[in-house]
Amino acid sequence: MFNKEEQASFLRHIVEDEEDEMRRLIYADWLEENGLDDEATRQRQWREARDWLVSFAKEWNFFDCTGTYGDLIVHDELDWNDP
């Protein structure tokens, strides 16, 4: 069983600066050492997944006028089956 206080500390540091990939990679190593391999993989792929999502959102014009990730808006009329 892993130490939840250690995990909380990692998460606090990641939230402080989510752009710092080193923090996330160290956390991924810790997760792997504690038997949480799937989450470790997700953490290692986070930047790539985030970059893909931002690119997708820009392509489909999901951003408001500022175009920032935090301002992503949802369009109810989107047909997810439409290529």
C-alpha positions in Angstrom: 0.0 0.0 0.0 1.4 3.4 -0.9 1.6 6.5 1.3 -1.4 8.8 0.5 0.5 11.8 2.0 3.3 11.3 -0.4 0.9 11.1 -3.3 -0.9 14.3 -2.1 2.5 16.1 -2.0 3.3 15.0 -5.6 -0.2 16.2 -6.7 0.2 19.6 -5.0 3.5 20.2 -6.7 2.0 19.2 -10.1 -0.9 21.5 -9.6 1.5 24.4 -8.7 3.0 24.1 -12.1 1.4 21.7 -14.5 3.8 22.7 -17.3 6.8 21.3 -15.3 7.1 17.9 -17.0 9.9 16.8 -14.6 7.5 16.9 -11.6 5.0 14.7 -13.5 7.7 12.2 -14.6 9.0 11.9 -11.0 5.5 11.3 -9.9 5.1 8.6 -12.7 8.2 6.9 -11.4 6.8 6.9 -7.9 3.5 5.5 -9.1 5.3 2.7 -10.9 7.3 1.9 -7.8 4.0 1.6 -5.9 2.4 -0.7 -8.4 0.2 1.9 -10.1 1.5 1.2 -13.6 -1.5 2.4 -15.6 -1.6 5.7 -13.9 2.2 6.0 -14.3 1.7 5.5 -18.1 -1.0 8.2 -18.1 1.2 10.7 -16.4 4.0 10.0 -18.8 1.7 10.6 -21.7 0.0 13.7 -20.3 1.7 16.3 -22.3 1.2 14.5 -25.6 -2.5 14.0 -24.8 -3.0 17.6 -23.7 -1.2 18.9 -26.8 -3.5 16.7 -29.0 -6.6 17.9 -27.2 -5.6 21.6 -27.6 -4.8 21.0 -31.3 -8.2 19.2 -31.8 -10.0 22.0 -30.0 -8.4 24.7 -32.1 -9.1 22.8 -35.3 -12.8 22.5 -34.4 -12.9 26.1 -33.1 -13.8 25.1 -29.5 -12.0 28.1 -27.9 -13.6 31.3 -27.1 -12.0 34.6 -28.3 -8.9 34.2 -26.0 -8.0 30.8 -27.3 -6.6 29.5 -24.1 -7.0 26.0 -22.8 -8.8 27.1 -19.7 -11.5 28.7 -21.9 -12.4 25.6 -23.8 -16.1 25.7 -24.5 -18.5 22.9 -25.4 -20.7 23.0 -28.4 -23.9 21.1 -27.9 -24.5 20.9 -31.6 -21.3 18.9 -32.3 -21.9 15.6 -34.1 -19.1 13.3 -32.8 -19.8 10.9 -35.7 -19.1 13.6 -38.3 -15.5 13.2 -39.6 
